Amino acid sequence: MRTQIALLVLSVLTTTGVCMTGQTPDTKSTAATSNALFQTVSVLDTKLFNAYNKCDLDTLGAMVSDDLEFYHDKTGLSVGKPIFIEAIKKNICGKVHRELVPGTLEVYPLNGYGAVEIGVHRFTHPGLDDDLGEAKFITLWQNKNGIWKVTRVISYDHESLRN
């Protein structure tokens, strides 16, 4: 199942021909749309992870779909908003801080759905300066009537870093 989702995401990315700046060889209007999309998703990412870092479970819950699928290379698949929120509450709140690694964010449109966000994030543990980790992620954002929600997440290639 993970392989199928990864292949689907890669297929969408390779067939759209639009990168994070939205520049394609033949249209300038796509660039404006994609730049706006990039900004939108960048703001959403910031809001989502500010809530994550501050343990604002109400905001976090409002930003994910009820049928959220979260694929993690270490813990496997979890399905549903309640399971996700409980895992954040139990394993993240006060224990982990996430930041986006600058320059790694990519955003691609998904026609009729929303957007796919790709990047690298870094995790730290408050009070443990030498305990750093990084991972790659793919997030699917659905836009329904102007309301953006995370529907699928793949977080993978987790590795420890040392200062």
C-alpha positions in Angstrom: 0.0 0.0 0.0 2.8 2.4 0.9 4.5 1.7 -2.4 1.3 2.4 -4.3 0.8 5.7 -2.6 4.4 6.7 -3.2 4.1 5.7 -6.9 0.9 7.7 -7.2 2.5 10.8 -5.8 5.5 10.4 -8.0 3.2 9.9 -11.0 1.3 13.0 -10.3 4.5 15.0 -9.9 6.0 13.9 -13.1 2.9 14.4 -15.1 2.1 17.9 -13.9 5.4 19.4 -15.1 5.0 22.2 -12.5 7.7 22.8 -9.9 7.5 24.7 -6.6 8.0 28.0 -8.5 5.3 27.1 -10.9 7.4 27.8 -13.9 6.6 25.8 -17.0 8.1 26.3 -20.5 4.9 27.5 -22.0 2.8 29.5 -19.5 3.3 32.4 -17.2 -0.2 32.3 -15.7 0.6 28.9 -14.2 3.6 30.5 -12.5 1.4 33.0 -10.7 -1.1 30.3 -9.7 1.7 28.0 -8.4 3.5 30.8 -6.6 0.2 31.6 -4.8 -0.2 27.9 -4.1 3.3 27.7 -2.8 2.6 30.6 -0.4 -0.7 29.1 0.7 0.8 25.7 1.5 3.8 27.3 3.2 1.5 29.3 5.5 -0.5 26.1 6.2 2.6 24.2 7.0 3.7 26.9 9.5 0.3 27.0 11.1 0.1 23.2 11.4 3.5 22.9 13.0 3.1 25.8 15.3 0.1 23.9 16.6 2.2 20.7 16.8 5.0 22.4 18.6 2.7 24.2 21.1 0.4 21.2 21.6 -2.6 23.1 20.4 -4.6 20.0 19.7 -7.8 22.0 18.7 -6.0 23.8 15.9 -4.1 20.7 14.9 -7.4 18.7 14.8 -9.1 21.3 12.7 -6.4 21.1 10.1 -6.5 17.3 9.5 -9.3 15.3 7.9 -11.3 12.8 9.9 -10.0 10.0 7.7 -6.3 11.0 7.9 -3.8 8.4 6.8 -0.4 8.8 8.4 2.4 6.6 7.1 5.6 6.6 9.2 8.7 4.5 8.4 9.2 3.7 12.1 5.7 3.2 13.4 3.7 2.2 10.4 0.3 3.3 9.4 -2.3 5.1 11.6 -5.7 5.9 10.3 -8.1 8.5 11.6 -8.0 11.9 13.3 -8.6 10.6 16.9 -5.6 8.2 16.7 -3.4 10.9 15.3 -4.4 13.5 18.0 -3.9 10.9 20.7 -0.4 10.0 19.4 0.6 13.7 19.3 -0.7 14.2 22.9 1.1 11.1 24.2 4.3 11.2 22.2 5.0 14.7 21.0 3.6 17.4 23.4 6.5 18.8 25.4 8.8 16.2 24.0 9.5 17.1 20.4 9.8 20.3 18.4 9.6 20.3 14.6 11.0 22.8 12.1 11.1 22.8 8.3 14.6 22.7 7.0 15.0 25.9 5.0 15.1 25.6 1.2 13.6 22.1 1.1 9.9 22.9 0.6 8.3 21.9 -2.7 4.7 22.4 -3.6 2.8 20.9 -6.5 -0.8 21.3 -7.6 -3.1 18.3 -7.6 -5.8 19.3 -10.1 -9.3 19.1 -8.6 -7.9 18.1 -5.2 -5.4 20.5 -3.7 -1.7 20.2 -3.4 1.2 18.0 -2.5 3.9 19.3 -0.2 7.3 17.7 0.0 10.2 18.7 2.2 12.6 17.8 5.0 11.9 18.5 8.6 14.2 18.5 11.6 13.1 17.3 15.1 14.7 18.4 18.4 13.9 17.4 21.9 13.7 20.3 24.3 16.6 20.3 26.8 18.6 17.7 24.8 20.7 19.8 22.5 22.5 16.9 21.0 19.4 14.9 20.2 18.5 15.9 16.6 16.8 14.1 13.8 15.7 14.7 10.3 13.1 13.1 8.0 11.6 13.6 4.6 7.9 14.1 4.3 5.1 14.2 1.7 1.8 15.8 2.7 -1.4 15.8 0.7 -3.6 18.9 1.3 -7.2 18.8 0.1 -9.0 22.0 -0.7 -12.7 21.7 -0.2 -14.6 24.9 -0.7 -11.6 27.0 0.4 -10.9 24.9 3.5 -7.6 23.1 3.4 -7.0 19.9 5.4 -4.3 17.3 5.5 -5.6 14.0 4.2 -2.4 11.9 3.8 1.1 12.1 5.2 4.2 10.0 4.5 7.1 10.6 6.9 10.1 8.6 6.1 13.9 8.3 6.1 14.2 9.3 9.7 17.8 9.6 10.8 19.7 10.9 13.8 21.9 13.9 13.4 24.8 14.9 15.7 26.0 18.5 16.2 
